[in-house]
């Protein structure tokens, strides 16, 4: 197997990717049926609904929401009033719905759960992108994603303005500290990777200047500086002098992201985009029709 130049791009919104996730979420939430709604509302009742954003942010997941309602009942009509990647404001209506009332309420929680989670990721990502605005630095996501939701979460980071890092272990070479520990250093690890994947781009994670110097000696094309302080990055850049692309990871927060960018990083990878994003709040308001 040969690693590829860019991360594998999976269409997160393709039905064969999306539908199983939605079906699993519906099975978890609805089970054998919505016993409260079915007891209160007659089968023939229709209603109108509006999805309202309750705080400022960046939206992601509207196509997912549309698909949730479609899978619950094809008669539900969904009209998005904005689109993924756009900024939204408190009290903004982001979508309107019409159709069977029972179905709309059955789909509500699953639809909003996807929307709030993905919009939270997009919103946090956009803040990191804003923090490095005007520099050459690109914000990357990581593999620190919710199991089973990686394609959607990486879609959300793109909506927030980030660039996807590798999708998984299979599509890019990244020599990490664990590899270095078991391979007895940078040089043996690089030799092994180059033998196995002679055409693959290689990224080597280093945690100190000694490992950095060895990676440069071995002509690693991309080097990840792990848990370097901004001052240490500047020192490292003096050693690198354009001989490799530079990625920063570890210890990056919103308050210091720009300092890392100004130190000369080509990329900053941020696990918090997906593992620590706070959901953006939405609600569904309904009226009888």
ABEGO torsion letter per residue (X at the ends): XBBBABBBBBBAABAAAAAAAAAAAAAAAAEAEBAAAAAABBAABBBBBBBBBABBEBBBGAAAAAAAAAAABAABBBBBABBBGBBBBBGBBABBBBEBAAAAAAAAAAAAAAAAAAAAAAAAAAAAAAAABGBABBBBBBABBBBGAAAAAAAAAAAAGBBBBBABAAABBBBBAAAAAAAGEAAAAAAAAAAABAABBBBBBBABAAAAAAAAAAGBABBBBBGBBAAAAAAAAAAAGGABBBBBBEGBBAAAAAAAAAAGBABBBBAAAAAABBBBBBBBBBBBX
